[in-house]
Amino acid sequence: MTRPAAVATRLVDDARVRVTRFDFAPGAETGWHVHGLDYVITAVTDCPMLLEEPGGGTRAVTVPAGAAYRRNAGVEHNVVNAGPGPMSFVEVELKEEAAR
């Protein structure tokens, strides 16, 4: 089954951070990816996520609007909007600290 793709909108990309907003229609997905940087997610809407993980595992996670979480680089997954309505979050990827 082919799912629609989430829409990724780059908001900031400089020497220190990359900030991207992800907007998902119901059933939309990011596609499989590996995070190359540490990152922080902040939910814009309630985010009922289905996380598909390597080896065929899945987890259902709901991140309430306004909540945030952090993960280290290396996470591999596909994120799917498992809810009946649109879902959005902002991802901030943390790059190496720029020289001052």
C-alpha positions, 0 to 999 in steps of 0.5 A: 500500500502506498501512503501519501508523503508528509510535506516537509518545509525547511524554516531555518538551515544555518551552521547551528540548526536545521528547523523543518516543519512536517505536515501530515494528512491522515495516513501520510508518512515521512518515509524510512529515514535515519536521523544523522543529527541529534534532534528535538520534536515539538508537536504543533497539533496532537500527533497520533504517530505510528512509528515503524521500526527496523525489523518490522516492529511498530509503536503507537505514540501520541505526542500532545500539541505543545509537547516536545521530546529529544532523541540522539542521532542514529534513530531509524524509522518511518513516521505515519499519521495514525489519526483521523485528522491532519498532524504537524510537528517542528523538528530541530536538528542540532548541528555542531556548535559554530565557532564564535 
